[in-house]
């Protein structure tokens, strides 16, 4: 266990390599939301569920770990609020409310968790990064499936079959990709100094 974990001291996240200013903070927040919006366009409707397979969660994992707690939370909040207000960057170019909005609320919580974990050194190695990514995925599912159950008025087993079971394998792969990508990005940043 590292001394950073024991003391809860904040360590740098990847976004900290940019000069600290309001302009760079806003650019990172908007850029993170745009990345998730762009990856949401990689969307495969399944037909039997209102929840499509998308690249969104990969974006959330990257944004949360790269931006840190405050910027990641703000970025995913912007993504939700702008999409509800009409920006067509939800899955498949959609905007506004849908039964799958619970997953997007989960994005805020998951990115906050990952941002805090990254600030404690979790994005520095694959062995620390991947478990954090899997926990973040679980956060998204807890909120998203619960929301889906309530919104559709279905049983827990139906909500799980509509909003969890079809996506497990893909999200484990996304967690592994993001969990390997962040330490690799850190190594590139360290070598460029």
Secondary structure, 3 states (H helix, E strand, C coil): CCHHHHHCCCCCCHHHHCCCCHHHHHHHHHHHHHHHHHHHCCEECCCCCCCCEECHHHHHHHHHHHHCHHHHHHHHHHHHHHHHHCCCCEHHHECCCCCCHHHHHHHHHHHHHHHHHHHCCHHHCHHHHHHHHHHHHHHHHHHHHHHHHHHHCCCHHHHHHHHCHHHHHHHHHHHHHHHHHHHHHHHHHHHCC
